[in-house]
Amino acid sequence: MDDDQLLQRATELGRVLVSQDKDLLREGARWLREHKNFSGIIYAHQLRITVGQMVEDLELISAATSQDEWWGRIEYLPIG
């Protein structure tokens, strides 16, 4: 799937996308500019976070937030 289709499908399913793909990040930014609603993106640069850090941060995000808080939102890992 291309990034536009992937973001659309995740939104239909109410799922937040976790990605290390800059193109998906750009697509999400475009959707924000165009005021298109989407279910959220969590982005992590490949060279700035380990898999272990990603898992820890995603566990924290999962425990501390609800799906409703993610609509139209892009966040970056690592946290803090």
C-alpha positions as CSV (number, residue, x, y, z in Angstrom):
1,M,0.0,0.0,0.0
2,D,1.2,3.5,-0.6
3,D,1.3,5.9,2.4
4,D,-1.9,7.6,1.6
5,Q,-3.8,4.3,1.5
6,L,-2.1,3.0,4.6
7,L,-3.0,6.1,6.6
8,Q,-6.6,5.8,5.3
9,R,-6.9,2.2,6.2
10,A,-5.5,2.7,9.7
11,T,-8.0,5.5,10.2
12,E,-10.9,3.4,9.1
13,L,-9.8,0.8,11.7
14,G,-9.1,3.4,14.3
15,R,-5.5,2.4,14.7
16,V,-2.5,4.6,15.4
17,L,0.4,3.9,13.0
18,V,3.9,3.4,14.4
19,S,6.5,4.0,11.8
20,Q,10.2,4.8,11.0
21,D,9.3,5.8,7.4
22,K,9.9,9.5,6.7
23,D,7.5,9.4,3.7
24,L,4.6,8.3,6.0
25,L,5.5,11.2,8.3
26,R,5.4,13.6,5.3
27,E,2.0,12.2,4.4
28,G,0.7,12.7,7.9
29,A,1.9,16.3,7.8
30,R,0.1,16.8,4.5
31,W,-3.1,15.4,6.0
32,L,-2.7,17.9,8.9
33,R,-2.2,20.8,6.5
34,E,-5.3,19.7,4.6
35,H,-7.3,19.3,7.8
36,K,-8.0,15.6,6.9
37,N,-8.8,13.5,10.0
38,F,-6.6,10.6,10.7
39,S,-6.1,8.2,13.7
40,G,-2.5,9.3,14.6
41,I,1.1,8.6,13.9
42,I,4.0,7.8,16.2
43,Y,7.3,8.3,14.4
44,A,10.8,7.1,15.4
45,H,13.9,7.9,13.5
46,Q,15.8,4.7,12.8
47,L,19.1,6.0,14.1
48,R,17.8,7.8,17.2
49,I,16.1,5.0,19.2
50,T,16.7,1.3,19.9
51,V,14.0,-1.3,19.6
52,G,14.0,-1.7,23.4
53,Q,13.4,2.1,23.8
54,M,10.6,2.0,21.3
55,V,8.9,-0.9,23.1
56,E,9.2,0.9,26.5
57,D,7.9,4.2,25.1
58,L,5.0,2.5,23.2
59,E,4.0,0.6,26.4
60,L,4.0,3.9,28.3
61,I,1.9,5.6,25.6
62,S,-0.5,2.7,25.5
63,A,-1.0,2.8,29.3
64,A,-1.2,6.6,29.6
65,T,-3.4,7.6,26.6
66,S,-6.7,6.6,24.9
67,Q,-7.4,6.2,21.2
68,D,-9.5,9.4,21.3
69,E,-6.4,11.4,22.2
70,W,-4.6,10.4,19.0
71,W,-6.9,11.7,16.3
72,G,-5.0,14.1,14.0
73,R,-1.8,13.8,16.1
74,I,1.8,13.1,15.2
75,E,4.3,12.3,18.0
76,Y,7.9,11.5,17.9
77,L,10.0,8.9,19.8
78,P,11.9,8.7,22.0
79,I,9.9,10.3,24.7
80,G,11.9,12.9,26.6
